[in-house]
C-alpha cells in the first residue's frame, strides 16, 4: 500500500508540474498588452502582408495584424484589421504604409503621422474601440510607387541611353577628343604662363617694399601738409607775406604815378597843345601874308571911332 501511495503522489506531482510548465509557457508566450483595434483601408495590393505581421509606429513595434479581408461595402477595397497598443499616439493625421523587411519579402505595417513629420503637432487623437473601430488610410509604399512608375522610368532610361549613344557617335567623339585636346593645350599654356610669371612673382616682395616706402612718404607729406607749423606751411606763409609786400609796393608805385607823374604829363600835354596852336596861327599868318615875315604883321583894322574907320 505504501508503494502505491508513493507512486500516486509521484504521478500527481508529475502531472501538476507538467500543467504548471504548460501554463507558464502559455503565459509567457501570450501578449498581455492592452491593445485597440484599427482598420487600415487601402485599394493597393498588400503583397507579403499576413496575419500576425508586425505593426510599427515610426520604427517601434506597437502591435500586430489581426486579419485581412475585402470591404463588403466597397468593391476592390481591402480592410486590414490591426491591434495597436493603447498608448500609441494615433491621431487624425496618422497614416499607414506597407514596408518590407530586408530582401525576404515579408511585409509589415508602418504607421506615421503627418503632423509629427512637419513638426506642427496639435492634431486631435483618433479614438477607437471594438464596437466602433476607427479607420486609417493606407498610402502606397515605396515599392508600389516604384512599380507604378516603372514603365516611365524604363522609358526615361531608354531615352537616356539613346541620347548617350547619339552623343558618342563618330563625329561627336571627334569633337569631344578635340575639346579634350584644347583643354590639354590650355593646361599646358597655363603651365607656361605660370613659369613666365614666376620671375614677376619673385619681384613682388621688392615692389611691395617700394610701395610701402612710397605710401610712408605720402603719409609723411600728408602729415606735413596737415601740420600748420610744418616746413611747407611756413614756406607758404613766407611766400604769402612776400606777395603781400610786392602787392603793397606795386600799389605804392601806382599811387606815386597817379599823384606825381600824371599831373606833370597833363601839364606837358597842355603846353604842347598851346605850342601847336601858336604854330598853327603863325602858319595861317604866313599863308595870308608871306611879307609879314620880313615887314611884320599888317596893322589891325580900325574900329569904330578910330582914325580910318569906315562904316560898312
C-alpha positions in Angstrom: 0.0 0.0 0.0 2.8 2.3 0.8 4.5 1.8 -2.6 1.2 2.5 -4.3 0.7 5.7 -2.3 4.2 6.9 -3.2 3.6 6.1 -6.9 0.3 8.0 -6.8 1.9 11.1 -5.2 4.7 11.0 -7.7 2.2 10.8 -10.6 0.2 13.7 -9.2 3.3 15.7 -8.7 4.4 15.0 -12.3 1.1 15.9 -13.8 0.9 19.1 -11.7 4.4 20.0 -12.7 3.6 19.4 -16.4 0.4 21.6 -16.1 2.4 24.3 -14.4 5.0 24.2 -17.1 2.4 24.4 -19.8 0.7 27.3 -18.1 4.0 29.1 -17.7 4.7 28.6 -21.4 1.3 29.9 -22.3 1.5 32.8 -20.0 4.9 34.0 -21.2 4.2 33.3 -24.9 0.9 35.2 -24.9 0.8 39.0 -25.3 -0.9 40.7 -22.3 -0.6 44.3 -23.6 -3.9 46.3 -23.8 -4.5 47.0 -27.5 -7.0 48.9 -29.5 -8.3 47.7 -32.9 -8.0 49.9 -36.0 -8.9 49.2 -39.6 -6.5 50.2 -42.3 -8.2 50.9 -45.6 -6.5 50.6 -49.0 -7.1 49.9 -52.7 -3.5 48.9 -53.3 -2.0 45.4 -53.2 -0.8 44.0 -49.9 1.7 41.5 -51.2 3.7 39.8 -48.3 1.4 41.0 -45.6 -0.4 38.4 -43.5 -1.9 37.9 -40.0 0.4 38.4 -37.1 2.6 40.7 -39.1 4.2 43.5 -37.2 2.8 46.9 -36.8 5.3 49.7 -36.2 4.9 53.3 -35.4 7.8 55.3 -36.7 10.0 52.2 -36.3 8.7 51.0 -32.9 6.7 47.8 -32.5 3.3 48.7 -31.4 1.0 45.9 -32.4 0.1 43.0 -34.8 -2.1 42.4 -37.8 -5.2 40.6 -36.9 -6.9 39.9 -40.3 -7.0 40.9 -43.9 -10.3 41.0 -45.8 -12.2 42.7 -48.6 -14.6 45.5 -47.8 -18.1 44.2 -48.4 -19.5 47.7 -48.9 -16.8 49.0 -51.4 -15.7 46.6 -54.2 -11.9 46.4 -54.6 -11.2 47.9 -51.2 -9.2 46.0 -48.6 -9.5 46.3 -44.9 -6.6 45.3 -42.7 -7.6 44.9 -39.0 -4.7 45.7 -36.6 -4.4 45.8 -32.9 -2.2 48.6 -31.6 -1.0 49.4 -28.1 -3.3 51.7 -26.2 -0.5 54.2 -25.5 0.3 54.6 -29.2 -0.3 58.3 -30.2 -2.7 57.6 -33.0 -4.2 60.9 -34.3 -6.4 62.0 -37.2 -3.4 62.8 -39.3 -1.9 59.3 -38.8 -1.5 57.2 -42.0 -0.2 53.7 -42.8 2.2 52.4 -45.4 3.5 48.9 -46.3 7.1 48.2 -45.6 9.3 45.2 -46.3 11.9 43.6 -44.0 15.1 43.4 -46.0 15.0 41.1 -49.1 12.8 38.4 -47.6 9.6 39.9 -48.9 7.9 39.8 -45.5 5.8 42.9 -45.2 4.8 44.9 -42.1 2.6 47.9 -41.5 4.4 51.2 -40.9 2.4 53.9 -39.1 3.4 57.6 -39.3 1.9 61.0 -38.6 1.8 63.9 -41.0 1.8 66.5 -38.1 4.7 64.8 -36.4 6.7 64.9 -39.7 6.0 68.6 -40.2 6.6 69.3 -36.6 3.3 71.2 -36.2 1.7 68.9 -33.6 -1.7 69.7 -32.1 -3.7 67.1 -34.1 -6.6 65.6 -32.1 -6.3 61.9 -31.1 -8.2 59.2 -33.1 -10.3 57.2 -30.7 -11.2 53.6 -31.5 -13.0 50.7 -29.7 -14.1 47.1 -30.6 -17.6 48.4 -31.1 -16.6 51.5 -33.2 -13.4 50.7 -35.0 -11.7 53.8 -36.4 -10.3 53.7 -39.9 -6.9 54.8 -41.0 -5.9 55.5 -44.7 -3.2 53.3 -46.1 -1.0 55.0 -48.6 1.0 53.3 -51.3 4.5 52.3 -50.2 7.8 52.9 -51.9 8.0 49.7 -53.9 4.4 50.2 -55.1 5.1 53.7 -56.3 8.3 52.3 -57.9 6.2 49.6 -59.6 3.6 52.1 -60.8 6.3 54.4 -62.3 8.5 51.5 -63.6 7.3 51.9 -67.2 8.0 55.6 -67.1 11.4 55.1 -65.5 12.3 52.4 -68.1 11.3 54.8 -70.9 13.4 57.6 -69.4 16.4 55.2 -69.0 16.0 54.1 -72.6 15.8 57.7 -73.8 18.9 58.4 -71.7 20.9 55.6 -73.2 19.8 56.6 -76.7 21.0 60.2 -76.0 24.3 58.8 -74.7 24.7 56.6 -77.8 23.9 59.6 -80.1 26.3 61.8 -78.1 29.2 59.3 -78.6 28.8 58.9 -82.4 31.9 59.2 -84.6 31.5 62.9 -85.3 30.7 63.7 -81.7 33.6 61.6 -80.5 35.9 63.5 -82.7 34.6 66.8 -81.4 34.9 65.5 -77.8 38.5 64.5 -78.4 39.2 67.9 -80.0 37.7 69.6 -76.9 39.9 67.4 -74.7 42.9 68.3 -76.7 42.0 72.0 -76.3 41.7 71.5 -72.6 45.1 69.8 -72.6 46.7 72.7 -74.6 45.0 75.2 -72.3 46.5 73.4 -69.3 50.0 73.5 -70.9 49.6 77.2 -71.7 48.7 77.8 -68.2 51.8 76.0 -67.0 53.9 78.1 -69.3 52.2 81.2 -68.1 52.8 80.2 -64.5 56.5 79.6 -65.4 56.7 83.0 -67.1 55.0 84.7 -64.1 57.4 83.2 -61.6 60.1 85.9 -62.1 57.5 88.6 -61.7 56.2 86.9 -58.6 59.7 86.8 -57.2 59.9 90.6 -57.7 56.6 91.2 -55.9 58.2 91.5 -52.4 60.5 94.2 -53.6 57.7 96.0 -55.4 55.7 95.7 -52.2 58.5 97.2 -50.2 58.8 100.1 -52.6 55.0 100.7 -52.5 55.2 100.6 -48.7 58.0 103.2 -48.8 56.0 105.4 -51.2 53.0 105.2 -49.0 55.1 106.1 -46.0 56.5 109.1 -47.8 53.0 110.1 -48.9 51.8 109.7 -45.3 54.6 111.9 -44.0 53.9 114.5 -46.7 50.2 114.5 -45.8 51.1 114.9 -42.1 53.5 117.8 -43.1 50.7 119.5 -45.1 48.2 119.0 -42.3 50.7 120.4 -39.7 50.2 124.3 -39.5 53.7 124.6 -38.1 55.4 122.4 -40.7 58.0 123.4 -43.2 55.6 123.5 -46.1 53.1 125.7 -44.3 55.8 128.1 -43.1 57.2 128.3 -46.7 53.7 129.1 -48.0 53.2 131.7 -45.3 56.6 133.3 -46.3 55.6 133.3 -49.9 52.2 134.9 -49.0 54.0 137.6 -46.9 56.4 138.3 -49.8 53.4 138.5 -52.2 51.7 140.9 -49.9 54.8 143.1 -49.8 55.1 143.1 -53.6 51.5 144.0 -53.9 51.9 146.9 -51.4 55.0 148.1 -53.4 53.0 147.9 -56.7 50.2 149.8 -55.1 52.5 152.5 -53.7 54.2 152.9 -57.2 50.7 153.2 -58.7 49.8 155.9 -56.2 53.0 157.9 -56.9 52.4 157.6 -60.7 48.9 158.9 -60.2 49.8 161.7 -57.8 53.1 163.0 -59.3 53.8 161.7 -62.8 50.3 162.1 -64.3 49.9 165.8 -63.3 53.2 166.6 -65.0 52.2 164.7 -68.1 49.0 166.6 -68.2 50.8 170.0 -68.0 53.2 168.9 -70.7 50.3 168.0 -72.9 48.7 171.4 -72.3 51.9 173.2 -73.2 52.2 171.0 -76.3 48.7 172.0 -77.4 49.3 175.7 -76.8 52.6 175.4 -78.8 50.7 173.6 -81.6 48.0 176.4 -81.7 50.8 179.0 -81.8 52.4 177.3 -84.7 49.0 177.0 -86.4 48.3 180.7 -86.1 51.8 181.5 -87.4 51.3 179.3 -90.3 48.0 180.9 -91.1 49.5 184.4 -91.0 52.4 183.2 -93.3 49.8 181.8 -95.7 47.8 185.0 -95.6 50.7 187.4 -95.8 54.1 186.0 -96.5 55.7 189.5 -96.4 54.8 189.7 -92.7 57.8 187.6 -92.0 60.0 190.5 -93.2 57.9 193.6 -92.5 55.9 192.4 -89.6 52.2 191.8 -89.4 49.8 194.4 -91.0 48.1 196.9 -88.8 44.8 195.8 -87.4 41.6 197.2 -89.0 40.5 200.4 -87.2 37.4 200.1 -85.2 34.5 202.5 -84.7 35.8 205.9 -83.5 39.4 205.2 -84.6 41.0 207.0 -87.5 40.5 205.4 -90.8 37.3 203.7 -89.7 34.7 203.5 -92.4 31.3 202.1 -91.9 30.5 199.2 -94.0 
